[in-house]
Amino acid sequence: MKMAGFGPRLIAILLDAFLISIIIIFIGSAVLKLFLGNVETVLSKLNGDELLMGVLFYCIGIPVLTILYQSLFESSNFQGTPGKVISNIKVVNYNGDKASFWFCILRNASRVLSSFFMIGYLMVFFTKEQQTLHDIISKTYVVKR
Protein backbone atom coordinates (compact mmCIF):
# COMPACT_ATOMS: atom_id res chain seq x y z
CA MET A 1 0.00 0.00 0.00
CA LYS A 2 1.26 3.45 -0.90
CA MET A 3 0.26 5.92 1.79
CA ALA A 4 -1.35 9.22 0.84
CA GLY A 5 0.57 12.27 1.96
CA PHE A 6 -0.60 15.62 3.26
CA GLY A 7 -1.25 17.27 -0.13
CA PRO A 8 -3.92 14.92 -1.51
CA ARG A 9 -5.56 14.69 1.90
CA LEU A 10 -5.75 18.49 2.18
CA ILE A 11 -7.27 18.79 -1.30
CA ALA A 12 -9.85 16.13 -0.38
CA ILE A 13 -10.77 17.96 2.83
CA LEU A 14 -11.22 21.25 0.98
CA LEU A 15 -13.35 19.67 -1.76
CA ASP A 16 -15.53 17.88 0.79
CA ALA A 17 -15.92 21.04 2.89
CA PHE A 18 -17.22 22.80 -0.22
CA LEU A 19 -19.65 19.97 -1.02
CA ILE A 20 -20.87 19.70 2.58
CA SER A 21 -21.43 23.48 2.65
CA ILE A 22 -23.60 23.28 -0.46
CA ILE A 23 -25.62 20.41 1.04
CA ILE A 24 -26.11 22.29 4.33
CA ILE A 25 -27.16 25.49 2.55
CA PHE A 26 -29.65 23.50 0.48
CA ILE A 27 -31.08 21.67 3.52
CA GLY A 28 -31.18 24.84 5.62
CA SER A 29 -32.91 26.83 2.88
CA ALA A 30 -35.43 24.05 2.28
CA VAL A 31 -36.24 23.76 5.99
CA LEU A 32 -36.62 27.53 6.39
CA LYS A 33 -38.83 27.78 3.31
CA LEU A 34 -40.94 24.82 4.44
CA PHE A 35 -41.57 26.12 7.95
CA LEU A 36 -41.36 29.87 7.57
CA GLY A 37 -42.20 30.65 3.94
CA ASN A 38 -40.17 33.29 2.13
CA VAL A 39 -36.47 32.71 2.87
CA GLU A 40 -35.60 36.39 2.36
CA THR A 41 -37.74 37.53 5.29
CA VAL A 42 -36.99 34.61 7.61
CA LEU A 43 -34.62 36.44 9.93
CA SER A 44 -37.18 39.11 10.74
CA LYS A 45 -39.75 36.41 11.65
CA LEU A 46 -37.59 34.25 13.91
CA ASN A 47 -38.71 33.91 17.50
CA GLY A 48 -36.62 32.54 20.38
CA ASP A 49 -37.57 28.89 19.86
CA GLU A 50 -36.83 28.97 16.14
CA LEU A 51 -33.52 30.69 16.77
CA LEU A 52 -32.65 28.02 19.35
CA MET A 53 -33.47 25.30 16.81
CA GLY A 54 -31.18 26.99 14.30
CA VAL A 55 -28.35 27.14 16.82
CA LEU A 56 -28.88 23.49 17.76
CA PHE A 57 -28.84 22.50 14.07
CA TYR A 58 -25.61 24.43 13.62
CA CYS A 59 -23.93 23.00 16.74
CA ILE A 60 -25.25 19.42 16.59
CA GLY A 61 -26.87 18.78 13.22
CA ILE A 62 -24.03 19.95 11.00
CA PRO A 63 -21.33 17.88 12.78
CA VAL A 64 -23.60 14.80 12.77
CA LEU A 65 -24.41 15.26 9.06
CA THR A 66 -20.71 15.71 8.30
CA ILE A 67 -19.74 12.55 10.21
CA LEU A 68 -22.48 10.59 8.41
CA TYR A 69 -21.48 12.00 4.99
CA GLN A 70 -17.85 11.03 5.48
CA SER A 71 -18.55 7.65 7.09
CA LEU A 72 -21.12 6.51 4.53
CA PHE A 73 -18.79 7.31 1.63
CA GLU A 74 -15.65 5.91 3.29
CA SER A 75 -17.32 2.61 4.18
CA SER A 76 -18.91 2.28 0.73
CA ASN A 77 -17.35 0.69 -2.33
CA PHE A 78 -15.89 4.14 -3.13
CA GLN A 79 -13.83 3.87 0.09
CA GLY A 80 -13.74 7.63 0.23
CA THR A 81 -15.71 10.81 0.02
CA PRO A 82 -16.10 12.56 -3.34
CA GLY A 83 -13.11 14.72 -2.37
CA LYS A 84 -11.00 11.62 -1.74
CA VAL A 85 -12.14 10.00 -4.99
CA ILE A 86 -11.20 13.15 -6.95
CA SER A 87 -7.86 13.27 -5.08
CA ASN A 88 -7.28 9.61 -5.99
CA ILE A 89 -7.04 8.39 -2.38
CA LYS A 90 -9.11 6.01 -0.24
CA VAL A 91 -9.59 4.81 3.35
CA VAL A 92 -8.64 1.22 4.20
CA ASN A 93 -8.29 -0.82 7.38
CA TYR A 94 -4.94 -2.17 8.54
CA ASN A 95 -5.38 -5.22 6.27
CA GLY A 96 -5.84 -2.99 3.22
CA ASP A 97 -9.55 -3.86 2.99
CA LYS A 98 -12.58 -1.59 3.03
CA ALA A 99 -13.08 -0.11 6.51
CA SER A 100 -16.36 -0.92 8.25
CA PHE A 101 -19.03 1.73 8.77
CA TRP A 102 -18.46 1.69 12.55
CA PHE A 103 -14.70 2.20 12.20
CA CYS A 104 -15.43 5.07 9.81
CA ILE A 105 -17.84 6.57 12.36
CA LEU A 106 -15.07 6.30 14.97
CA ARG A 107 -12.57 7.78 12.51
CA ASN A 108 -14.69 10.78 11.67
CA ALA A 109 -15.99 11.43 15.19
CA SER A 110 -12.41 11.40 16.49
CA ARG A 111 -11.46 14.18 14.06
CA VAL A 112 -12.49 16.47 16.91
CA LEU A 113 -9.41 15.26 18.79
CA SER A 114 -7.24 15.76 15.71
CA SER A 115 -8.47 19.34 15.48
CA PHE A 116 -7.11 20.44 18.87
CA PHE A 117 -4.27 22.75 17.86
CA MET A 118 -4.18 20.74 14.60
CA ILE A 119 -1.66 18.42 16.26
CA GLY A 120 -3.64 15.33 15.24
CA TYR A 121 -3.53 16.40 11.60
CA LEU A 122 0.14 17.35 11.72
CA MET A 123 0.98 13.82 12.88
CA VAL A 124 0.81 12.86 9.19
CA PHE A 125 4.32 14.36 8.89
CA PHE A 126 5.76 12.37 11.79
CA THR A 127 4.24 8.88 11.60
CA LYS A 128 5.70 6.08 9.54
CA GLU A 129 2.43 5.37 7.71
CA GLN A 130 1.54 9.09 7.40
CA GLN A 131 -1.41 8.68 9.74
CA THR A 132 -3.34 11.36 11.57
CA LEU A 133 -4.55 10.87 15.12
CA HIS A 134 -8.02 9.86 13.94
CA ASP A 135 -6.49 7.29 11.55
CA ILE A 136 -4.60 5.72 14.44
CA ILE A 137 -7.66 5.71 16.72
CA SER A 138 -9.79 3.98 14.06
CA LYS A 139 -7.01 1.68 12.82
CA THR A 140 -7.19 2.98 9.26
CA TYR A 141 -4.85 4.24 6.58
CA VAL A 142 -5.43 6.71 3.79
CA VAL A 143 -3.74 5.32 0.71
CA LYS A 144 -3.35 6.14 -2.96
CA ARG A 145 -5.74 4.36 -5.31
Secondary structure, DSSP 8 states (H G I E B T S, - for coil): --B--HHHHHHHHHHHHHHHHHHHHHHHHHHHHHHHS-GGGHHHH--HHHHHHHHHIIIIIHHHHHHHHHHHHHTSTT-S-HHHHHTTEEEEETTSSB--HHHHHHHHHTHHHHHGGGHHHHGGGTSTT---HHHHHHTEEEEE-
